[in-house]
Amino acid sequence: MKRLEWMAIVAAMTLMAGCTDMTPRQQGTMSGAAMGAAGGAGIAAISGGDAWTGAAIGGLAGGVAGNIRGGRQQQSGW
């Protein structure tokens, strides 16, 4: 169990370090995809569907929406 915890900690730190130098569009895409996947999996699990399918569809939709929003922020210089 300790080994699994260390692997999770190292993976989380690697992901956080990889996201430090992103444009607003890239940040929007990544955060939108993550939130969409979580929401899609949750909704699918509650409604009795396949959570993996819900996560895939939600991640795709969230990534597209986040990309659009991040692109608008980048253009406006926010």
C-alpha positions in Angstrom: 0.0 0.0 0.0 2.9 2.4 0.7 4.2 1.9 -2.8 0.9 2.8 -4.3 0.7 6.0 -2.2 4.2 7.0 -3.3 3.3 6.4 -6.9 0.2 8.5 -6.6 2.1 11.4 -4.9 4.8 11.3 -7.6 2.2 11.2 -10.4 0.3 14.2 -8.9 3.5 16.2 -8.5 4.5 15.5 -12.1 1.1 16.6 -13.4 1.2 19.8 -11.4 4.7 20.6 -12.7 3.7 19.9 -16.3 0.9 22.5 -16.1 3.0 25.5 -15.0 3.8 27.0 -18.4 0.6 26.8 -20.4 -1.3 29.4 -22.4 -4.8 30.4 -21.3 -6.2 28.3 -24.1 -4.3 25.2 -23.0 -5.3 25.7 -19.4 -8.9 26.1 -20.4 -8.8 22.9 -22.5 -7.2 20.9 -19.7 -9.4 22.1 -16.9 -12.6 21.9 -19.0 -11.7 18.3 -20.0 -11.0 17.3 -16.4 -14.3 18.9 -15.1 -16.3 17.4 -18.0 -14.9 13.9 -17.4 -15.7 14.1 -13.7 -19.1 15.4 -14.3 -19.9 13.0 -17.1 -18.7 10.0 -15.1 -20.8 11.1 -12.1 -23.9 11.7 -14.1 -23.6 8.4 -15.9 -23.0 6.5 -12.7 -26.1 8.1 -11.1 -28.3 7.4 -14.1 -27.2 3.8 -14.3 -25.0 4.1 -17.4 -21.4 3.3 -18.0 -19.2 5.7 -16.0 -16.3 5.3 -18.5 -18.4 6.3 -21.5 -19.8 9.2 -19.5 -16.3 10.3 -18.6 -15.2 10.1 -22.3 -18.1 12.1 -23.6 -17.9 14.6 -20.8 -14.2 15.0 -21.2 -14.5 15.7 -24.9 -17.3 18.2 -24.4 -15.6 19.9 -21.5 -12.3 20.1 -23.5 -14.0 21.8 -26.4 -15.8 24.2 -24.2 -12.7 25.0 -22.2 -10.7 25.5 -25.4 -13.2 28.0 -26.7 -13.3 29.9 -23.3 -9.5 29.9 -23.0 -9.1 31.2 -26.5 -11.4 34.1 -25.8 -9.4 34.9 -22.6 -6.2 34.8 -24.6 -7.5 37.1 -27.2 -8.8 39.6 -24.7 -5.5 39.6 -22.8 -7.1 38.6 -19.6 
